[in-house]
Amino acid sequence: MQENDRIRIDLGDDGVAQVRFTRGDKMNALDPEQFDRIIEAGEYLRDLKGLRVVVLSGEGRAFCAGLDLTSMAEGGSNPQAKLAERTHGNSNRAQEAAMTWRKCPVPVIAAVHGVCFGGGLQIASGADVRMVHPDTRMAIMEMKWGLVPDMGGYALWRGLVRDDVLRELVYTNREFTGREAQELGLATFVDEDPLARATALAETIARKNPAAIRGSKRLFDVMQDRDTDAILMAESEEQDHVIRKPNQIEAVMAEMQKRAPRFED
């Protein structure tokens, strides 16, 4: 178990890491320390031995209520800092809190309940899959405070939400439910128990060849930005990395023998 005063990480024997925001008394709102702890968690997970899948959730009444308004009023940790400065590769600190989940080498499944506003929605959007309670309150909230959506939202929403629909959500900052989020493309599934649904999916994925899962996630990133020739080449390169290797052979044998696979890192 890895734990601090904001986030707890529990890695199960099956390789499923439960990552929980533990600032429940503040609805897991984002202040400077919360940003730092989220980024630290993402960096820790990238090199965690035995990791297969991440389930991301929030304790208390919310997944994440967005920016901590008290912190915003005080100007954050450094009100003079320019957001155009890159502090984490291609991201600034706020963007990295959402992008770190897309950069995670294994699938990330967000279990969303209660409230998911502003930066909380961007963080959830960084996940590969979103399980959302039908009554969750959600919004692209930044316009309410006279801001443009940032934290990687525009990069993460590509392919999820139709362009004109996304514009309406951004321009109005209107609130919508988890049930509507599925219709809009921001939720993968709705469920009365999103954490249980997310965990069940994680357990299924954890039983697949981890090399093939990681390669498939890399291909999704290539698919977003590259032309057809580059995608075709990337597919071939990824397949060369897994085909006829021990884990791929084990996947076939486990299927044929109708048993649980035994993969190696």
C-alpha positions as CSV (number, residue, x, y, z in Angstrom):
1,M,0.0,0.0,0.0
2,Q,1.2,3.5,-0.9
3,E,-0.6,6.3,1.1
4,N,-0.3,10.0,1.9
5,D,-2.8,12.5,3.3
6,R,-4.5,12.8,-0.1
7,I,-4.3,9.5,-2.0
8,R,-4.1,5.8,-1.2
9,I,-2.9,3.1,-3.6
10,D,-3.6,-0.6,-2.9
11,L,-2.2,-3.1,-5.3
12,G,-4.0,-6.5,-5.3
13,D,-2.4,-9.8,-6.0
14,D,-4.1,-9.7,-9.4
15,G,-2.3,-6.6,-10.4
16,V,-5.3,-4.3,-10.0
17,A,-4.4,-1.0,-8.2
18,Q,-7.1,0.8,-6.4
19,V,-6.2,4.5,-6.4
20,R,-8.5,6.5,-4.2
21,F,-8.6,10.3,-3.6
22,T,-8.9,10.6,0.2
23,R,-9.7,14.3,0.6
24,G,-13.3,13.3,1.1
25,D,-14.1,16.1,3.6
26,K,-13.3,18.6,0.7
27,M,-15.0,16.5,-2.0
28,N,-11.5,15.7,-3.3
29,A,-11.3,19.3,-4.6
30,L,-8.1,20.4,-6.3
31,D,-5.7,22.6,-4.4
32,P,-1.9,22.9,-5.0
33,E,-1.1,19.9,-2.8
34,Q,-3.8,17.7,-4.4
35,F,-2.3,18.4,-7.8
36,D,1.1,17.4,-6.6
37,R,-0.1,14.2,-4.9
38,I,-2.1,13.1,-8.0
39,I,1.0,13.7,-10.2
40,E,3.2,11.8,-7.8
41,A,0.7,8.9,-7.8
42,G,0.7,8.8,-11.6
43,E,4.5,8.7,-11.7
44,Y,4.7,6.0,-9.0
45,L,2.3,3.8,-10.9
46,R,4.3,4.0,-14.2
47,D,7.1,1.9,-12.7
48,L,5.1,-0.2,-10.2
49,K,6.1,-3.9,-10.5
50,G,3.2,-6.2,-11.2
51,L,0.7,-3.5,-12.2
52,R,-2.0,-4.6,-14.7
53,V,-4.9,-2.1,-14.4
54,V,-5.7,1.0,-12.3
55,V,-9.1,1.8,-10.8
56,L,-9.4,5.5,-10.0
57,S,-12.1,6.6,-7.5
58,G,-12.8,9.2,-4.8
59,E,-13.8,8.7,-1.2
60,G,-16.8,10.6,0.4
61,R,-19.5,12.4,-1.5
62,A,-17.7,13.1,-4.8
63,F,-15.2,11.8,-7.3
64,C,-13.7,15.3,-7.6
65,A,-15.5,18.6,-7.3
66,G,-13.0,20.5,-9.4
67,L,-10.8,23.4,-8.3
68,D,-10.7,24.2,-4.6
69,L,-12.3,27.7,-4.7
70,T,-10.4,28.8,-1.6
71,S,-7.2,28.0,-3.3
72,M,-8.4,29.8,-6.5
73,A,-9.2,32.9,-4.5
74,E,-5.8,32.9,-2.9
75,G,-4.1,32.6,-6.3
76,G,-2.8,29.0,-5.9
77,S,0.7,28.2,-5.0
78,N,2.3,30.6,-7.5
79,P,-0.2,33.1,-9.0
80,Q,2.5,34.6,-11.2
81,A,3.4,31.4,-12.9
82,K,2.8,31.2,-16.6
83,L,0.7,28.2,-17.6
84,A,2.4,28.0,-21.0
85,E,5.6,26.9,-19.2
86,R,6.0,23.1,-19.6
87,T,6.8,21.5,-16.2
88,H,6.0,17.8,-17.0
89,G,7.1,16.9,-20.5
90,N,4.3,18.3,-22.8
91,S,2.1,19.5,-19.9
92,N,2.0,22.1,-17.1
93,R,1.3,20.9,-13.6
94,A,-2.5,21.2,-13.8
95,Q,-2.6,19.4,-17.2
96,E,-0.5,16.6,-15.9
97,A,-3.0,15.8,-13.1
98,A,-5.3,14.6,-16.0
99,M,-2.7,13.6,-18.6
100,T,-0.8,11.4,-16.2
101,W,-3.6,8.8,-16.4
102,R,-3.4,8.8,-20.2
103,K,0.4,8.4,-19.9
104,C,0.0,5.5,-17.5
105,P,1.2,2.4,-19.4
106,V,-1.8,0.2,-18.3
107,P,-5.5,0.8,-18.7
108,V,-7.1,3.2,-16.2
109,I,-10.8,2.9,-15.3
110,A,-12.4,5.8,-13.5
111,A,-15.3,5.1,-11.1
112,V,-17.2,8.4,-10.9
113,H,-19.9,9.2,-8.3
114,G,-21.5,12.2,-6.6
115,V,-19.9,15.3,-8.2
116,C,-17.5,15.5,-11.1
117,F,-17.0,19.1,-12.0
118,G,-14.3,21.1,-13.9
119,G,-10.9,19.6,-13.3
120,G,-12.5,16.5,-11.9
121,L,-14.1,15.8,-15.3
122,Q,-10.7,16.3,-17.0
123,I,-9.1,13.8,-14.6
124,A,-11.8,11.3,-15.3
125,S,-11.4,12.0,-19.0
126,G,-7.8,10.9,-18.7
127,A,-8.9,7.4,-17.9
128,D,-9.4,4.8,-20.7
129,V,-12.9,4.0,-19.5
130,R,-15.4,5.8,-17.2
131,M,-18.0,4.0,-15.1
132,V,-20.4,6.7,-13.8
133,H,-23.3,6.6,-11.4
134,P,-26.5,7.7,-13.3
135,D,-27.1,10.6,-10.9
136,T,-23.6,12.0,-10.8
137,R,-23.6,15.7,-11.3
138,M,-21.1,16.7,-14.0
139,A,-20.1,19.8,-15.9
140,I,-17.3,21.4,-17.9
141,M,-17.3,24.1,-15.3
142,E,-14.5,26.6,-16.2
143,M,-16.7,29.1,-18.0
144,K,-18.6,29.7,-14.8
145,W,-15.5,31.3,-13.4
146,G,-14.6,33.2,-16.6
147,L,-11.9,30.6,-17.6
148,V,-11.3,28.4,-20.6
149,P,-11.3,24.6,-20.0
150,D,-7.7,23.5,-19.5
151,M,-6.1,20.6,-17.7
152,G,-5.9,18.7,-21.0
153,G,-9.6,18.7,-21.6
154,Y,-9.5,19.5,-25.3
155,A,-6.8,16.8,-25.9
156,L,-8.7,14.2,-23.9
157,W,-12.2,14.9,-25.3
158,R,-11.2,14.3,-29.0
159,G,-13.1,11.3,-30.2
160,L,-15.4,11.2,-27.2
161,V,-17.8,14.1,-27.8
162,R,-19.2,15.4,-31.0
163,D,-17.7,18.8,-31.8
164,D,-20.9,20.9,-31.6
165,V,-22.1,19.2,-28.5
166,L,-18.7,19.8,-26.8
167,R,-18.9,23.5,-27.7
168,E,-22.4,23.8,-26.1
169,L,-21.1,22.2,-22.9
170,V,-18.1,24.5,-22.8
171,Y,-19.8,27.7,-23.6
172,T,-22.7,27.2,-21.2
173,N,-21.0,25.2,-18.4
174,R,-24.3,23.6,-17.9
175,E,-24.7,20.7,-15.5
176,F,-25.7,17.2,-16.7
177,T,-26.1,13.8,-15.1
178,G,-24.1,10.7,-15.4
179,R,-26.9,9.2,-17.4
180,E,-26.7,12.1,-19.9
181,A,-22.9,11.8,-19.9
182,Q,-23.2,8.4,-21.5
183,E,-25.4,9.8,-24.2
184,L,-22.9,12.6,-24.8
185,G,-19.9,10.3,-24.9
186,L,-18.3,11.3,-21.6
187,A,-19.3,8.2,-19.7
188,T,-18.6,4.7,-21.0
189,F,-21.2,3.0,-18.8
190,V,-23.6,4.1,-16.1
191,D,-24.0,1.9,-13.1
192,E,-25.5,2.2,-9.6
193,D,-22.2,0.9,-8.2
194,P,-19.5,2.4,-10.5
195,L,-16.7,1.2,-8.3
196,A,-17.8,-2.4,-8.3
197,R,-18.4,-2.2,-12.1
198,A,-14.9,-0.7,-12.6
199,T,-13.3,-3.3,-10.4
200,A,-15.0,-6.1,-12.2
201,L,-13.8,-4.8,-15.6
202,A,-10.3,-4.3,-14.2
203,E,-10.2,-7.9,-13.0
204,T,-11.2,-9.0,-16.5
205,I,-8.4,-7.0,-18.1
206,A,-5.9,-8.1,-15.6
207,R,-6.3,-11.7,-16.9
208,K,-5.1,-10.7,-20.4
209,N,-1.5,-10.7,-21.7
210,P,0.0,-7.6,-20.0
211,A,2.4,-7.0,-22.9
212,A,-0.5,-7.0,-25.4
213,I,-2.6,-4.7,-23.2
214,R,0.2,-2.2,-22.8
215,G,0.9,-2.3,-26.6
216,S,-2.8,-1.8,-27.3
217,K,-2.9,1.3,-25.1
218,R,0.2,2.7,-26.9
219,L,-1.6,2.1,-30.2
220,F,-4.6,4.1,-29.1
221,D,-2.3,7.1,-28.6
222,V,-0.8,6.6,-32.1
223,M,-4.3,6.4,-33.6
224,Q,-5.2,9.8,-32.3
225,D,-2.5,11.8,-34.1
226,R,-0.8,9.8,-36.8
227,D,-1.6,9.1,-40.5
228,T,-2.6,5.7,-41.8
229,D,0.9,4.6,-42.8
230,A,2.2,5.4,-39.3
231,I,-0.6,3.5,-37.6
232,L,-0.1,0.4,-39.8
233,M,3.6,0.4,-39.0
234,A,3.0,0.9,-35.3
235,E,0.6,-2.0,-35.3
236,S,3.2,-4.3,-36.8
237,E,5.9,-3.1,-34.4
238,E,3.7,-3.8,-31.4
239,Q,2.7,-7.2,-32.7
240,D,6.4,-8.1,-33.2
241,H,6.9,-7.3,-29.6
242,V,4.3,-9.9,-28.3
243,I,3.8,-12.6,-30.9
244,R,5.3,-16.0,-30.1
245,K,6.7,-14.5,-26.8
246,P,6.1,-16.5,-23.6
247,N,3.1,-14.4,-22.4
248,Q,1.4,-14.7,-25.8
249,I,2.0,-18.5,-25.8
250,E,0.7,-18.6,-22.2
251,A,-2.5,-16.8,-23.3
252,V,-3.2,-19.4,-25.9
253,M,-2.4,-22.3,-23.6
254,A,-4.6,-21.0,-20.9
255,E,-7.5,-20.6,-23.3
256,M,-7.1,-24.1,-24.7
257,Q,-6.8,-25.6,-21.2
258,K,-9.6,-23.5,-19.8
259,R,-7.5,-22.3,-16.8
260,A,-6.3,-19.0,-15.4
261,P,-3.2,-17.6,-17.2
262,R,0.1,-17.2,-15.4
263,F,1.8,-14.2,-16.9
264,E,5.3,-12.7,-16.2
265,D,6.3,-9.1,-16.2
